Amino acid sequence: MRIEVFTKDEFDRESKNISESFFSFSQIKGNIKFSKIYDIKAEEKEEYFKKIAEDILVDPVVEYYILGEKTPRPFNFNVSIEVWFKKGVTDVVGESVKNIIGVYGMRMPDDAQSARCYYFSLKADKNILKEFIYENFANELINDIRLRLKKD
């Protein structure tokens, strides 16, 4: 199950910095929302994943989470780009999350992977967006990116 963690807007300096960086890169204004993704593989009910999100992954004062890929996002965007580690590359964050779940006393998941996601609410060619991500937030040798256009 996918757990996606967002910083609440009033505390989200990182997304603002990324948006400003994109404007410097492209001269295109718009907002970019950053999130952290945790893909937890386990044959468990939804409550298991909620407990992981609420007790381990999220600081409820400054963050909120969404379970599952199909859950609507509470903001507008045209394109999202996810940055994942390629197969064979060690995902230290994913491994740490997997281990802390076990340390916390819950059944350890079969696997846990982490990624970063950038949601763009602006009009720009997808090649410019990909170039921006590769230049600033991804390495073609170790990362795969997944670009998705929002379906209305």
C-alpha positions in Angstrom: 0.0 0.0 0.0 1.2 3.5 -0.8 1.4 6.0 2.0 2.1 9.5 0.7 3.2 12.2 3.2 2.7 15.9 2.6 3.7 18.9 4.6 0.8 21.2 5.5 0.9 24.4 3.4 1.6 26.7 6.3 4.8 24.8 7.1 5.8 23.8 3.6 8.9 25.8 2.8 10.4 23.0 0.8 7.7 23.1 -1.9 8.0 26.9 -2.1 11.8 26.6 -2.6 11.3 24.0 -5.3 8.8 26.3 -7.1 11.2 29.2 -6.9 14.0 27.0 -8.2 11.8 25.9 -11.1 11.1 29.5 -12.0 14.9 30.3 -12.0 15.4 27.2 -14.2 12.6 27.8 -16.7 11.1 31.3 -16.2 7.7 29.6 -15.9 5.7 30.5 -12.8 3.6 28.0 -11.0 3.4 25.9 -7.9 5.1 22.6 -7.2 4.0 20.5 -4.2 6.5 18.0 -2.8 5.7 14.7 -1.1 7.4 11.6 0.3 6.1 8.2 -0.8 6.4 5.0 1.1 5.3 1.8 -0.8 4.8 -0.8 1.9 4.3 -4.4 0.7 2.4 -6.5 3.2 -0.8 -8.7 3.2 -2.6 -6.6 5.8 -5.8 -4.7 6.3 -5.9 -0.9 5.8 -5.7 -0.3 9.6 -2.1 -1.7 9.6 -1.1 0.9 7.0 -2.9 3.7 8.9 -1.1 2.8 12.1 2.3 2.9 10.2 1.4 6.3 8.8 0.1 7.8 12.0 2.5 6.3 14.5 5.7 6.1 12.5 5.8 8.2 9.3 3.8 11.4 10.0 4.3 14.3 12.4 0.6 15.4 12.7 1.5 18.9 13.7 3.1 19.7 10.3 2.2 16.8 8.0 -0.8 14.8 6.7 -1.0 11.6 4.7 -3.0 9.9 2.0 -3.4 6.1 1.6 -3.4 4.6 -1.8 -2.6 5.9 -5.3 -6.2 6.5 -6.3 -7.1 8.8 -3.5 -7.7 12.4 -4.8 -5.0 14.9 -3.9 -6.3 18.0 -2.0 -4.7 20.4 -4.4 -4.6 21.1 -8.2 -1.9 19.8 -10.4 -1.4 18.9 -14.1 1.6 16.6 -13.9 3.3 14.6 -11.2 6.9 13.2 -11.4 7.9 10.4 -9.0 11.6 9.7 -8.3 12.2 6.1 -7.4 15.4 4.1 -6.9 16.2 1.7 -9.7 16.1 -2.1 -9.0 19.4 -3.1 -7.4 20.1 0.3 -5.8 19.9 0.2 -2.0 17.0 2.3 -0.7 18.2 3.2 2.8 15.0 5.0 3.7 12.8 2.1 2.6 15.0 -0.3 4.6 14.8 1.9 7.6 11.1 2.2 7.4 10.7 -1.6 7.1 13.0 -2.2 10.1 11.3 0.4 12.4 7.9 -1.1 11.7 9.3 -4.4 13.2 11.0 -2.5 16.1 7.7 -0.8 16.8 6.1 -4.2 17.4 4.2 -4.6 14.2 4.6 -7.4 11.7 7.5 -6.5 9.5 6.4 -5.9 5.9 7.7 -8.0 3.0 9.2 -4.9 1.5 9.3 -1.1 1.8 10.4 1.4 -0.8 10.6 5.2 -0.7 10.3 7.8 -3.3 9.8 11.5 -3.7 7.1 13.1 -5.8 6.7 16.5 -7.3 3.3 17.8 -8.3 3.3 20.6 -10.9 0.4 23.0 -11.2 1.7 25.0 -14.2 1.8 24.8 -17.9 5.1 23.5 -19.2 6.4 20.9 -21.6 6.9 17.6 -19.9 10.5 17.4 -21.3 11.3 20.7 -19.4 9.8 19.1 -16.2 11.8 16.0 -16.6 15.0 17.9 -17.3 14.4 20.0 -14.2 13.9 16.9 -12.0 17.0 15.2 -13.4 19.1 18.3 -13.0 18.1 19.0 -9.4 16.5 15.9 -7.7 17.4 12.7 -9.6 20.4 10.9 -10.9 19.8 8.8 -14.1 22.3 6.2 -12.9 20.4 5.4 -9.7 16.9 6.8 -10.2 13.9 6.1 -12.4 11.3 8.7 -12.8 7.6 8.2 -13.5 5.8 11.1 -15.1 2.0 11.1 -14.9 -0.4 13.5 -16.5 -3.5 14.2 -14.3 -6.7 12.7 -15.7 -9.6 15.0 -15.3 
